[in-house]
């Protein structure tokens, strides 16, 4: 099974992809309406070392369709989605969102600021 993942942050970085998935992932541009970018401080030393920063972006829901977050869509297998979950640690939660083109994709948001979308099991 394949899953669509909307990424607006460090999962777009080649080094993060290689360490997380074992390869560089094909990506295509996508837009998420109703959100703006903010930052969250990451406490996991492994993720900070891999990404090169303790501050990571997170998409915060505004509900205003004029607000948009630019990112990419990555197609992942079940195992790759599980690897992405491991990379994102407890600072993030995976939720389902609808992209500007109508596609449904997973996305990671700040776990302390969960939107109304359905969180992943």
C-alpha positions as CSV (number, residue, x, y, z in Angstrom):
1,X,0.0,0.0,0.0
2,X,1.2,3.5,-0.7
3,X,0.6,6.6,1.4
4,X,0.8,10.3,0.4
5,X,2.7,12.4,2.8
6,X,2.7,16.2,2.6
7,X,6.0,17.6,3.8
8,X,6.9,21.2,4.4
9,X,10.0,20.7,6.6
10,X,13.0,18.5,7.2
11,X,11.6,15.3,5.5
12,X,12.4,17.2,2.2
13,X,16.1,17.2,3.0
14,X,18.2,14.6,1.1
15,X,20.2,13.7,4.2
16,X,17.1,13.2,6.3
17,X,15.5,11.1,3.6
18,X,18.6,8.9,3.2
19,X,18.8,8.4,6.9
20,X,15.1,7.8,7.4
21,X,14.1,5.9,4.2
22,X,17.5,4.6,2.9
23,X,17.1,6.6,-0.3
24,X,16.2,10.0,-1.8
25,X,12.4,10.2,-2.4
26,X,10.7,11.5,-5.5
27,X,8.7,14.6,-4.6
28,X,6.2,16.9,-6.3
29,X,5.1,20.3,-5.3
30,X,1.9,20.7,-3.4
31,X,0.0,23.4,-1.4
32,X,-2.0,23.1,1.8
33,X,-4.7,25.7,2.3
34,X,-5.9,26.9,5.7
35,X,-2.5,26.7,7.5
36,X,0.5,28.9,8.3
37,X,4.0,27.8,9.3
38,X,5.3,28.2,12.9
39,X,8.2,26.6,14.7
40,X,8.6,24.0,17.4
41,X,11.7,23.2,19.4
42,X,12.8,19.5,19.0
43,X,14.2,17.7,22.1
44,X,15.4,14.5,20.4
45,X,19.2,14.8,19.9
46,X,19.2,12.3,17.0
47,X,16.7,14.4,15.0
48,X,18.5,17.6,15.8
49,X,21.8,16.1,14.6
50,X,20.3,14.7,11.5
51,X,18.4,17.9,10.5
52,X,21.0,20.3,11.7
53,X,18.6,22.4,13.8
54,X,16.7,22.2,17.0
55,X,13.9,24.4,15.6
56,X,11.7,22.7,13.1
57,X,8.7,24.1,11.2
58,X,5.2,22.9,11.9
59,X,2.0,23.8,10.1
60,X,-0.6,25.5,12.3
61,X,-4.3,25.4,11.2
62,X,-5.9,28.8,10.8
63,X,-9.0,27.7,8.8
64,X,-8.5,30.7,6.5
65,X,-8.3,29.5,2.9
66,X,-6.1,32.5,2.0
67,X,-3.4,31.1,4.3
68,X,-1.3,28.4,2.5
69,X,1.7,26.3,3.2
70,X,3.9,25.3,0.3
71,X,5.5,21.8,0.4
72,X,5.8,18.6,-1.4
73,X,4.0,15.3,-1.7
74,X,6.0,12.1,-1.1
75,X,4.7,8.6,-1.8
76,X,5.6,6.2,1.0
77,X,5.2,2.5,1.6
78,X,3.8,1.2,4.9
79,X,7.4,0.7,6.1
80,X,8.5,4.1,5.0
81,X,5.5,5.7,6.7
82,X,6.4,3.9,9.9
83,X,10.0,5.2,9.5
84,X,8.7,8.7,9.1
85,X,6.6,8.3,12.3
86,X,9.8,7.2,14.1
87,X,11.7,10.2,12.8
88,X,9.1,12.7,13.8
89,X,9.1,11.5,17.4
90,X,6.7,12.6,20.1
91,X,6.9,16.3,19.2
92,X,4.7,15.7,16.2
93,X,1.4,13.9,15.5
94,X,0.4,12.6,12.1
95,X,-3.0,13.9,10.8
96,X,-5.0,13.6,7.6
97,X,-5.3,16.8,5.5
98,X,-6.8,17.8,2.2
99,X,-4.4,19.5,-0.2
100,X,-5.3,22.3,-2.6
101,X,-5.8,19.9,-5.5
102,X,-8.2,17.8,-3.5
103,X,-5.8,14.9,-2.6
104,X,-5.9,13.5,0.9
105,X,-2.4,13.1,2.5
106,X,-0.8,12.6,5.9
107,X,1.0,15.5,7.5
108,X,2.8,16.0,10.8
109,X,1.7,18.8,13.1
110,X,2.9,19.9,16.6
111,X,1.5,17.3,19.0
112,X,0.6,19.9,21.5
113,X,-1.5,21.9,19.0
114,X,-3.6,19.1,17.4
115,X,-6.1,20.4,14.8
116,X,-9.5,18.9,14.3
117,X,-8.3,16.5,11.6
118,X,-8.2,12.8,12.3
119,X,-5.0,11.8,14.0
120,X,-3.3,8.6,12.8
121,X,-3.7,5.5,15.0
